[in-house]
Amino acid sequence: MILIYSKDVDDFVNNVIDYLDEDFIRIGESDKVTIDAMNFSNEISSYTLKTEYLENVELEKIKSIWFNGGGINSGSTNYENKCYEVLNDAFLLQKSVIKIGKRIADFETNRLDFMLEAKAQGLKIPHTLITGNKEKLKTFYNAFDYKNGIVSKRILDTLYYQDNEFLYNFNLTFQITSEILDQTPDEFAISFFQERIIADFEIRVIYIDGYFYSTAMHIFEDIIDYRTKLIEMENLRMVPFKLPTIIEEKLEKVFRKFNLNYGSADLMYCDDEYYFLEINPTGQISFVNNACNYYIENKLAEILKNGK
């Protein structure tokens, strides 16, 4: 049996499932799961659970696991959810079966970790400042204002922040303008800033267990974050792209440093140089796969079915 953790809505997961011709269980982010029993002794080891649509799922029989977001959810209190998470991980993560990806709760995305390792491997990175001090931010802003300015990105993989009044969306990268800087208090929450690089084109790289699938994204207007154009697509052209071998080798060392055999990476190409931006352990794959006809779902389904 194959175990798949996924986001609730992900058409790439659906495509992979279409190529599986054997039993699987898919657990989405909001699926309610009940642990029936975990039974261990010197002679036996068993773990059964049920979901809202499946009974007596015997996880002792799984031969491969794909972590693509999501997690186990008891549908009850935060305490019970944490108990489920700890117990489930203790059982699954010690099993010597093929595992693609990592559980998002097991891996809190940290831009600085990735960036410093990429730099250590010889990849170029944009000039970066992390601060909560307005004066230091102003100095950084002035250093790059005569070029292309600076941008701000989130530090963690948390997309939203909520206070008593508002829900804030941290998903997209945005440019720091003089107006934003004027309204910024002297001290603010620690934040991540980078010089803005105007790329000849951007590159989304899909990495699966030693294989790279890349696309070059040519954007025909001045935007900060290409994700704002993925739906419209009229000013975005995506074509298959082969990274230089030396760049792939350095990039693979970054993935392996963090024990990642699955994920996506974003790079920029500017003035004959490749700039590393970030890695996403559960990056969106469908738009690259579909635009370039890579049929990645076939390869991933074969890995899950064969257990290697």
Buried (B, 14 or more C-beta within 10 A) or exposed (E): BBBBBBBEEBBBBEBBBEBBEEEBBBBBBEBEBBBBEBEEEEEEEBBBBBBEEEEEBEBBEBBBBBBBBBBBBBEEEEEEBEBBBEBBBEBBEEBEEBBBBBBBEBBEBBBEBBBBBBBEBEBBBBEBBEBEBBEEBBEBBEEBBEEEBBBBBBBEBEEEEEEEEEEEEBEEBEBBEEEEBEEBEEEEEEBBBBBBBEBEBBBBBBBBBEEBBBBBBBBEEEBBBBEEBEEEEEEBBBEEBEBEEEBBEBBBBBBEBBEBBBBBBBBBBBEEEBBBBBBBBBBBBBBBBBBBEBEBBEBBBEBBBEEE
